[in-house]
């Protein structure tokens, strides 16, 4: 996706800024009929796909959005809704002359204005239970400094909502061995499968199926995972061998780019500090303090995720991780991606975080999302710089790594794989044509 670094032609950009996406597609088709550099051709072909995804991600009309909020919030009025729209507190955009609302705009409102949480008609008690369960584990680890090990049984699946008669090709995430994960076993699959190598950057089970026979893909697997507890002496930190860690220090367009803005931000945050530990800690603290957590649309819709976070001071777990990685690399600190699920005994959801290298201690975790959401509890915020709970299923160790075997069409998520990918022999499937599921079936403490 490095072609996203290429700017759109002026007329196309102007049409999109005015919400005229039908006109933008016509202009793209016209441009594609003429000579273009190859990178611009790829950029414009992707832009047509991006516009389709934008429309999928902003499905609700004004009246539908009001109905959603009035059904979930006590005494919610039309005047209140109009006030939120005018104040730009609801995630919406103009698509071909009509205001449309993002599919999780109501959830984002609770992040932007948490006071609405007290007016919810139905409270999320399970979320509070999971949070309390996690905090008990953190308290134990802070107190004992003795990491526990767990055995987890999990399942990922995709149910295709399409009757198209074709062959489906499916990639489902499974745990990747290395770092915290010591073993992975495939227990059951819906089809014959190919398992990518244990240490592959984005590990999956690959399956194929005749659409006339079966459109439900699933894999059940077991893995063992340990907590990470570190005790670091910053005075012992030295700068790493740049040649050895070159791949973790370079730019990776379009989302890890050392622009003048990002370089200036890295300098401003770190000041005159030279110790790698304290430089990384300054980035972690700044992100926890200043970048508010909000849901994002598909990552594929953004030209530069780390710069989005730095500019808008908001983003989800992956966007915060990319910002941390970018800032660290600018300052010569090797940093990389890790992701999969937040996997607790009560359920799972996609989650991303970062690792950075401290010489002579090795790879150290930093979860700016979990730290930031606990910034008012100093012990917990400090915990997530250098330590990590075991409520994780780790399937990815690199951002923008390819799948194995490679996809033929655009990926649903071009950068990461947490809930799976699927396509036919003829095309990629749209989001409304598939239903993804991730589950924790059992969670057992071993030590």
Secondary structure, DSSP 8 states (H G I E B T S, - for coil): -GGGGS---HHHHHHHHTT-HHHHHHHHHHHHTS---HHHHHHHHHHHHHHHHHHHH--B-HHHHHHHHHHHBTT--HHHHHHHHHTT-S-EEEETTEEEE-TTHHHHHHHH-GGGGGGBSS--HHHHHHHHHHHHHHHHHHHH----EEEEEEEEEEEE-----SEEEEEEE----BTTEEEEEEEEESS--EE--TT-SB-EEEEEEETTT--EEEEEEEEEEE-B-----GGG-B---TTTTGGGTS-BTTTB---HHHHHHHHHHHTT---HHHHHHHHHHHHHHHSEE---S-GGG-S-HHHHHHHHSEE-HHHHHHHHHHHHHHTT--EEEEEEEEEETTEEEEEEEEEEEEBTTEEEEE-HHHHHTTTTSHHHHHHTBT-B-S-EEEEESSTT---SS--SS--SSSS--SS-EEEESS-B--GGGEEEEEEEEEEEE--
